[in-house]
């Protein structure tokens, strides 16, 4: 996948997460190697840069009806790739991702001068810029994008205010950024015209720009000709390549029966037409389309799809129907094109704790991006409302960007009786209540308005009844992923969790650890093999022994490590934290003491009796 000028490439899966619209991407010019930096353009530009049909008429479209229903769209667009024709990549295709230069301020590494992109030397039509004069006597001195930018929590993105930072009032400033020592104190900004000087010491403080009376400009450079709206949020200084510049806010769903296989695959580009007409008109329409599949088969599939969609409730989480299918998979094999499972059994020694295991040989996950955040992550289940999400497009479109991932997985269901007994222990209730209070206090501190605080409180109230169960299963999922990464042949970033947790009438108590990749890494078979009883026993024993001791103990097991991240109990990078792409909750709501207990309170651990017997 390339940009319009062919200046670089991205993996398709990265576009719906790390490098979606509004994200800053670093490139190297293919011919000269000059450094370039740009922000991926909004969704309207995807159509303008395409040589195919616009919107959902584009050939690179996928569907997942349950996810479409909840996100209010008619389908999803895959990030465009250049298609192959006659066995070769069509280099003439313009179906690429456009990128807008950002930041505009560039610096010469030799003379340290700071100027905007249009003030440097350039070749017509080429994105590279270089410094003239003595700097390029022997070879061109390519200028580099500045490291500092400004952003706000509502997703706006702007240039660092170099003039304001040094109180320069020149009409034609001659700015420079030199290094005179270590750290930010050694980064000196100066204007050679008025001689104003100031270091960058304290530039990352949250009020650094507010002290200058410099607020957020409301700029959205990835949206072409976007009108700037007045923004009341304070602007913060960030490093251009920092991870907190962009967090994609995604939603996902598994392709499960009776929706699998997706009927859109049978109808291709005609699916939108067939889907939107009344069922009584289907026979006439199918005669007109003259599809290769028999009309009787198509009508049966359409009827099943319509009935399944009618029974799917938009206000319910997609995980409920998925959990029902996995419960079925614990007993019977399921052979659908995109959901192929067979039952297994937990190791004998773990049957008091685990109810069943299902091995998923084939899974399809559709992951769509709804928006993004800056500075603070979306927040997992406690994500604030849409007001804080950065926009992917100027107007709401009938589609969102998405990817489909295929892989394999292991589903593990917990033993209901054992889980209820553990949840009813007084020491567990007391421990979880204290951690829940800590989590709520942090959430309320982060909320910026009364409305957001009320929203967070409402979501917390829904979560609190099954807080103990959620913390246990989430910690189990992370500990299992870390151990599997050592044994199954997949990297830790190739594994992903899916949690099924709920109390009450629609009780859920299961964890799916799966791979998801658009390439061959998703279906190597190594993960499913680890679900066989003998292998799973060794994995679970190793997992629990790992969780008993952390190289950061005793400060980790007591929760001291997480004072700066109060949404966790005993969890740190040495024991439980996983790559952020693997975790549904951005590495929050974790506590390994609920798995193995502590020396002072061993009965906190759900698996503690097994560990005592093992010792």
Secondary structure as UniProt FT lines:
FT   STRAND          2..3
FT   TURN            4..5
FT   HELIX           12..15
FT   TURN            16..18
FT   TURN            21..22
FT   STRAND          24..28
FT   TURN            30..32
FT   STRAND          35..40
FT   HELIX           43..48
FT   HELIX           55..57
FT   STRAND          61..62
FT   HELIX           65..71
FT   STRAND          75..77
FT   STRAND          84..85
FT   TURN            86..87
FT   STRAND          88..89
FT   TURN            91..92
FT   STRAND          99..101
FT   STRAND          105..107
FT   TURN            109..111
FT   STRAND          113..116
FT   HELIX           117..119
FT   TURN            124..125
FT   STRAND          130..131
FT   HELIX           133..136
FT   STRAND          141..142
FT   STRAND          144..145
FT   STRAND          148..151
FT   TURN            153..154
FT   STRAND          157..159
FT   HELIX           162..165
FT   TURN            166..167
FT   TURN            171..172
FT   STRAND          175..179
FT   HELIX           184..186
FT   STRAND          187..191
FT   TURN            192..194
FT   STRAND          197..199
FT   TURN            201..204
FT   TURN            206..209
FT   HELIX           210..212
FT   TURN            221..222
FT   TURN            224..225
FT   STRAND          236..239
FT   TURN            240..241
FT   HELIX           243..245
FT   STRAND          247..254
FT   TURN            257..259
FT   HELIX           264..267
FT   HELIX           268..270
FT   HELIX           271..276
FT   HELIX           279..281
FT   HELIX           282..289
FT   HELIX           295..311
FT   TURN            314..315
FT   HELIX           319..329
FT   TURN            330..331
FT   STRAND          334..336
FT   TURN            337..338
FT   STRAND          339..344
FT   HELIX           348..350
FT   TURN            351..353
FT   STRAND          354..373
FT   HELIX           380..382
FT   HELIX           386..388
FT   STRAND          399..414
FT   HELIX           416..423
FT   HELIX           426..446
FT   HELIX           450..464
FT   TURN            465..466
FT   HELIX           467..487
FT   HELIX           492..494
FT   STRAND          495..502
FT   TURN            505..506
FT   STRAND          508..515
FT   HELIX           520..523
FT   HELIX           526..529
FT   TURN            530..531
FT   HELIX           533..548
FT   TURN            551..559
FT   HELIX           560..562
FT   TURN            563..564
FT   TURN            566..567
FT   TURN            573..576
FT   TURN            580..582
FT   TURN            584..587
FT   HELIX           593..596
FT   HELIX           602..604
FT   TURN            606..607
FT   HELIX           608..614
//
